[in-house]
Every structure is written in structure tokens, then in C-alpha cells.
Amino acid sequence: MKRARALLLATTLAICLIPVAPASAAPAPVVQPVPAGAGHGHAVSGAEGIVDLVRLGYTESEYLLSGAAETYAQDGAWTSDGVWKTKVSSTGNPYTTRMIVQRPADPARFNGTVVVEWLNVSFGVDIPVDLSQSYEYLAREGYAYVGLTAQQVGADKLTELDPARYPGVSISDDALSYDILTQAASAVRAHPELVGGRAPEVVLASGHSQSATRLTTYANAVQPRSKAFDGFLVHGRAGGAAPIADGLPPVNTRVRTDLPVPVFVLQAETDVILSASVRQDTEKVRTWEVAGTGHADQYGLDLYNAANARDKGINGGAPTYCDKPVNGMTFRYAQNAAYDHLHRWARTGSAPPTAPPIDMLLGLIIRRDADQNALGGIRLPDFEAPIATYSPHNTGGNVPGACLILGTTTPFAPPRLVQLYPDHATYVAEFTAAADKARDAGYLLPEDHAEAVARAQAAKVP
């Protein structure tokens, strides 16, 4: 039996090893399909078994990407405008990593755009934050999605959690991560069979929080030489950027404005204190700040807790909780709209609408109304017709640091609800008017508008 399995594996590898066009003069990396039943039988941090992919008409596959990566160093001074130069500091650094690929089961539904997410490793394991917010949107619009393990801690965790599924996965240093991202984009472009057979027309990069910080560095320092991506979604960044080798970028780093491809910076309320100094709205850089939202929220946490229960990547698989209810604002609506605009921006050059920033005093303190909800910013209907106070931070919990970014929902007391909405019809009317306003401004997609209004109609408010 073991001999038969070994022979089958050898035959599969001989047939399925896919050479990938090189991103530079280095030898082409290799893409190797991960057998569906390997190891524990599922991708760590994957959606299969957590999200109903059949309902969405999607399929999930996994691949190992192996090659040799370059590393880079600063070339000259790096200034706060992000117009940075790099030089190659080493070549031939071997790596093996993984890519989770989700695509329409019917290749005819593929819309031609691939989103490559730099998976977040802030808590020591890959977390597909952007996918968790927008998987419904990506599926209904026919995108292909690639979740990339780009950093050492994520690769190490894969081999710890499922060594039989991820043999040889290794990233020796995070300095390799930038070229690994480039090579993943090259793999997707060179081999359309990864996304169902049709050659991608647009490849976008996406990343949240720590990944957004690294994506900022990539856009400023690597994209000008790699030209690997057609656009970027930088989600939840702080004011700085990640190092590329020795030395630190400026504390306040803007996205360079001379890129020929667009960069969409999408910020939750939690993020604005650290990023207010680098707000940008230019021909190629757009910033949205979404009032009432947490750096992470209950919608994404529900999916993460389910995946963590299966994978046991953090805290033995126990669900993450905080002292108070986690922020439940519908950030996903704004992210869906941001993806939709970026998709169009990259294809046609049609820029997204601008948005008012969250109102701040001296760039340090968020101004708030009588209910302690933020003023200014993008105001989704759940926030413009509120039934709670939505705060950007929380406390306590069982995962150190998590609750600081998960935000809080504090429901209004019944007398305040009745004061705002004497009857259900009043609530629905105010909510619908807010939804119409957000839709007409370009911050809420028509499909999400319909979903939001249906929720309001079904809600027991007051």
C-alpha cells in the first residue's frame, strides 16, 4: 500500500509540476498541487468546510510554490513621500511556500481579475482577513482569489500544524517576502490553469494590518521594478511602512504618487489615529476612512473562530472573546465597494469617489456625537441610523492584543432607541434613506444595499 501511494505521488508530481515564468533572471519557480487529501485533508486557514463554497459556486485548491528569491536593500535615502529606490542585495535564496486558490467552479464565471492577499501573520498563523470580509462579494462577481503565505512565521506554522501536507515549506527570512509576492503574481499570470484556464487580465494585491504595512513598502520600493500588479488594496495600515532589510522607513510614510497603477487605502476607525498624518487623495491614491468600524470585527471573527477550531492555530483552537461584545459594524460593505472600485480603476482608469475623513481634533482625537459615535468619515447605513455605540477598541479577552483591535458594540438602552425611532416604520425609513445616500455616493454596492435594507426591515427595532 505504501509503495503504491509513493508511486502515485511520484507520478502525480511528474505530471503536475508546473514551471512558472520567472519574475527576473532567476530560474523559474515551480508550482506543485497539494493533493486534496494530504495530511489533515484541508488547507490551514482555508475556507473549505467553513464557508459553503458549493452555494457560492466556488472551488478551493492549494499549491506549493518553490523557487529562489531575491532580497533587496535601500538604495539611497528613503523619504516620507515613498519615492524609494532599492537594489538587489542577494539572489538564489531558496524557499517553498503555499498558495490557497479559490475560483469559480464554472470557469466561464471568472471575471478576469485575481486578488492576491498577503496573508496576515500578526497572531502567528495565516489569517485571510480581506477574504473573510469580502468572500461573498468576490464570489458573486466571479473573482479568483489567491491567499499567499509570504512570511517566515506563517510558513513555520504550516509545518507545525500539518507537516504531512506541507513538506519542505520554508521561508528562511522575511526579507524574501517581497520577491515571493512578485513570483506568486507571475505564477498566476503565466499559468491560467491555476484559476480555471482563462488568462487573468488584472492582478490585484491586497493586505491587512501588518500585511498592509509590508504592502506599502512593496508598492513604494518593489512595484516600480517588478511591475507585478495592476493595483493595490492597502487595508488597515499605520502611518509607517515595513523594513525591506536593515534600517527603518520614515515613521510617516505616504504611498508614492508616481505609480502608474492605483492604490486604494481603506481604513477602519481604529486605524485613523496612527494614519491621520499620511492621509492621501491623489490621481492614483485614494483613502477611505469608515466610521464606527474596528480594525477587525465580529463578522470576520466568526469565520476565524470556526477555522481556528478546525486548525487549532491559536490558543488550542479556543474561540477568541473580549470583555465586551465585539464591534459589529458592517465594514464589509465598504470593503466590497472598495474592491469594486479598484477593479474598475485598474481596468479603465475611472477613479473611485473621494470620501470625507473621520473628524479629528488636531489629528489626535476623534470627535464624537452625544452617543459617542464618531463624526465624519464614510457612514454606512448601520452607523447613520445607529442602534448602538460602535467603538474602535475593546479590552481583556483570551488572546493577548486581539481585543485592542476588535472594537466594541454597546447597544442603546431601550429609552434611547424609542427616542430615536418611535416606531419600526421610522427606523426602516431612516435606515433606508441612509442606505440610499451611501449607495448614491458610491460607498455601498446595490446588492449590499438590498441586503442591508432587508435586515433593517426584519430587525426588532425599537
NUKOL-118355 format. One line per 10 residues: number of its first residue (from 1); their letters; for each residue x, y, z of C-alpha. Coordinates in steps of 0.2 Angstrom, whole numbers, m for minus. Layout:
NUKOL-118355
NUM) a) X:Y:Z | ...
end
This chain:
NUKOL-118355
1) mkrarallla) 0:0:0 | 14:12:5 | 23:8:m12 | 8:11:m22 | 5:28:m13 | 23:33:m16 | 22:28:m35 | 5:38:m36 | 13:53:m28 | 29:52:m39
11) ttlaiclipv) 18:50:m55 | 7:65:m49 | 22:76:m46 | 30:71:m63 | 14:76:m72 | 9:91:m62 | 25:101:m58 | 22:117:m67 | 36:128:m72 | 32:147:m69
21) apasaapapv) 39:161:m79 | 52:170:m70 | 50:187:m62 | 68:191:m65 | 83:182:m72 | 82:169:m58 | 77:151:m63 | 58:149:m64 | 49:143:m48 | 39:128:m48
31) vqpvpagagh) 20:126:m43 | 16:109:m36 | m3:105:m32 | m6:99:m15 | m16:83:m15 | m34:86:m8 | m32:73:5 | m15:76:10 | m11:77:29 | m27:83:38
41) ghavsgaegi) m36:84:22 | m39:103:22 | m29:119:19 | m24:128:35 | m34:144:36 | m44:138:20 | m62:141:18 | m67:123:14 | m79:117:27 | m80:134:35
51) vdlvrlgyte) m89:143:20 | m102:135:9 | m92:135:m7 | m105:125:m16 | m118:138:m13 | m106:151:m19 | m102:141:m35 | m83:141:m30 | m69:128:m28 | m54:128:m17
61) seyllsgaae) m37:121:m21 | m19:123:m14 | m2:123:m21 | 16:124:m15 | 27:137:m24 | 45:134:m24 | 60:144:m30 | 74:156:m27 | 70:173:m21 | 80:190:m21
71) tyaqdgawts) 81:201:m7 | 83:220:m8 | 91:234:1 | 88:253:2 | 97:262:m12 | 99:280:m6 | 88:289:7 | 70:284:9 | 60:299:12 | 42:301:18
81) dgvwktkvss) 35:304:0 | 38:285:m3 | 48:288:m19 | 61:274:m14 | 74:265:m24 | 81:248:m20 | 95:237:m25 | 96:218:m25 | 106:213:m10 | 106:194:m13
91) tgnpyttrmi) 100:181:m25 | 96:162:m25 | 88:161:m8 | 78:145:m9 | 60:145:m2 | 45:134:m3 | 28:142:2 | 9:139:m2 | m5:147:m11 | m23:144:m7
101) vqrpadparf) m33:147:m23 | m52:150:m24 | m61:152:m40 | m77:149:m49 | m81:131:m51 | m88:136:m69 | m73:144:m77 | m85:154:m88 | m89:164:m72 | m71:170:m70
111) ngtvvvewln) m72:189:m72 | m53:190:m77 | m47:198:m61 | m37:189:m47 | m35:196:m30 | m18:190:m21 | m19:193:m2 | m4:194:8 | m10:183:22 | m9:191:39
121) vsfgvdipvd) 3:183:52 | 1:195:67 | m5:181:78 | 7:168:72 | m3:160:59 | m10:164:42 | m27:174:43 | m36:179:27 | m43:195:34 | m48:203:17
131) lsqsyeylar) m56:187:11 | m66:185:27 | m74:202:24 | m77:200:6 | m79:182:1 | m97:184:m4 | m94:199:m15 | m79:191:m23 | m89:175:m27 | m105:184:m34
141) egyayvglta) m93:195:m45 | m83:180:m51 | m66:185:m45 | m52:172:m42 | m43:173:m25 | m25:168:m20 | m20:168:m2 | m1:168:m1 | 10:163:14 | 23:176:12
151) qqvgadklte) 32:177:29 | 43:165:39 | 31:164:54 | 16:158:43 | 27:145:34 | 34:139:51 | 16:137:57 | 10:127:42 | 24:114:45 | 20:114:64
161) ldparypgvs) 1:111:61 | 2:99:47 | 19:93:42 | 12:79:30 | 3:92:20 | 17:105:19 | 33:95:17 | 48:106:14 | 38:123:17 | 51:135:22
171) isddalsydi) 54:154:21 | 71:157:29 | 69:176:32 | 55:189:29 | 67:198:18 | 62:186:5 | 43:190:6 | 43:204:m7 | 50:194:m21 | 39:179:m16
181) ltqaasavra) 24:191:m18 | 31:195:m35 | 34:177:m40 | 16:172:m34 | 9:186:m46 | 20:179:m60 | 14:161:m57 | m4:167:m58 | m1:176:m75 | 9:163:m83
191) hpelvggrap) m2:148:m79 | m20:152:m80 | m24:134:m76 | m22:139:m58 | m38:150:m59 | m48:139:m71 | m40:141:m88 | m43:159:m93 | m28:171:m93 | m30:184:m80
201) evvlasghsq) m32:202:m86 | m30:211:m70 | m20:205:m54 | m23:215:m38 | m13:214:m22 | m22:215:m5 | m16:215:13 | m22:220:30 | m14:227:45 | 4:220:47
211) satrlttyan) 2:214:29 | m4:232:24 | 12:239:31 | 23:227:21 | 12:230:5 | 15:249:7 | 34:245:6 | 31:234:m9 | 21:247:m18 | 34:261:m14
221) avqprskafd) 50:251:m17 | 47:235:m27 | 32:238:m38 | 42:251:m49 | 54:237:m53 | 43:222:m53 | 28:229:m61 | 19:213:m55 | 2:221:m50 | m11:231:m58
231) gflvhgragg) m17:239:m42 | m16:238:m23 | m29:237:m8 | m20:243:7 | m31:239:22 | m29:245:39 | m11:252:38 | m2:263:51 | 7:278:47 | 24:269:43
241) aapiadglpp) 30:255:32 | 39:239:35 | 58:237:33 | 65:229:17 | 82:225:25 | 92:234:38 | 86:251:43 | 68:258:46 | 57:268:34 | 51:285:40
251) vntrvrtdlp) 38:285:54 | 26:294:42 | 27:286:25 | 15:290:11 | 11:280:m4 | 21:286:m19 | 10:296:m31 | 20:292:m47 | 15:274:m49 | 6:270:m65
261) vpvfvlqaet) m6:258:m55 | m19:263:m42 | m18:261:m23 | m33:261:m13 | m30:264:6 | m45:258:16 | m45:262:35 | m56:257:50 | m59:269:64 | m46:260:74
271) dvilsasvrq) m33:264:61 | m35:283:59 | m26:289:75 | m10:280:68 | m13:285:50 | m20:303:50 | m3:310:46 | m2:301:30 | m20:304:23 | m19:305:4
281) dtekvrtwev) m31:308:m11 | m22:310:m27 | m24:304:m45 | m18:287:m41 | m20:285:m22 | m37:285:m14 | m41:284:5 | m57:280:13 | m60:280:32 | m75:270:38
291) agtghadqyg) m83:277:54 | m88:266:68 | m78:251:62 | m65:241:71 | m48:235:64 | m56:218:65 | m74:214:69 | m87:201:73 | m91:196:55 | m73:191:52
301) ldlynaanar) m70:184:69 | m85:172:67 | m76:164:52 | m59:165:60 | m65:156:76 | m73:142:65 | m56:140:56 | m46:141:72 | m57:127:80 | m53:116:65
311) dkginggapt) m34:121:63 | m30:125:81 | m18:138:76 | m20:149:91 | m25:146:109 | m28:127:106 | m42:131:94 | m52:140:108 | m63:155:101 | m57:172:104
321) ycdkpvngmt) m68:183:115 | m67:200:124 | m74:209:139 | m87:217:129 | m97:212:113 | m85:214:98 | m88:228:85 | m102:223:74 | m102:237:61 | m104:232:43
331) fryaqnaayd) m86:236:37 | m88:223:24 | m99:234:14 | m86:247:12 | m73:234:8 | m84:227:m6 | m86:244:m13 | m68:247:m12 | m64:231:m22 | m77:235:m35
341) hlhrwartgs) m70:252:m37 | m52:246:m38 | m56:233:m51 | m64:246:m62 | m50:259:m58 | m36:246:m63 | m46:242:m79 | m52:258:m85 | m44:272:m76 | m60:278:m68
351) apptappidm) m55:283:m50 | m67:280:m35 | m76:294:m27 | m67:303:m13 | m74:302:5 | m74:314:20 | m61:309:33 | m66:304:51 | m67:321:60 | m52:323:72
361) llgliirrda) m46:337:83 | m28:341:80 | m26:324:71 | m26:315:88 | m43:314:95 | m59:308:86 | m73:320:88 | m90:311:93 | m108:314:95 | m119:313:110
371) dqnalggirl) m120:294:108 | m101:293:107 | m101:288:89 | m88:296:78 | m91:311:67 | m86:312:49 | m80:298:38 | m89:285:27 | m106:282:36 | m114:266:32
381) pdfeapiaty) m132:264:35 | m130:254:51 | m120:269:58 | m130:283:51 | m146:275:58 | m137:268:74 | m144:256:87 | m128:255:97 | m112:264:101 | m98:257:90
391) sphntggnvp) m81:259:97 | m64:255:89 | m56:246:104 | m60:233:117 | m52:225:132 | m47:209:141 | m50:193:132 | m40:177:130 | m28:181:116 | m16:195:120
401) gaclilgttt) m18:210:110 | m33:204:100 | m46:214:109 | m37:230:107 | m41:230:88 | m58:221:89 | m68:235:94 | m84:236:104 | m103:236:101 | m113:244:116
411) pfapprlvql) m132:243:112 | m143:258:115 | m154:257:131 | m172:255:126 | m177:273:130 | m164:279:118 | m170:268:105 | m188:274:107 | m182:292:107 | m173:289:90
421) ypdhatyvae) m186:278:82 | m204:280:90 | m209:265:79 | m202:252:67 | m208:261:52 | m197:276:57 | m182:266:59 | m184:257:42 | m187:274:34 | m171:282:42
431) ftaaadkard) m161:267:38 | m166:266:20 | m163:284:17 | m145:282:24 | m143:267:13 | m149:276:m2 | m136:290:2 | m122:278:4 | m126:269:m12 | m128:285:m22
441) agyllpedha) m111:291:m15 | m103:275:m21 | m99:268:m4 | m112:254:m4 | m115:242:m19 | m133:239:m25 | m133:221:m19 | m127:226:m2 | m140:240:m1 | m153:227:m4
451) eavaraqaak) m146:216:9 | m144:230:22 | m162:236:20 | m169:219:21 | m160:217:38 | m167:233:44 | m185:228:39 | m183:212:49 | m175:220:64 | m185:221:80
461) vp) m181:240:82 | m186:248:93
end
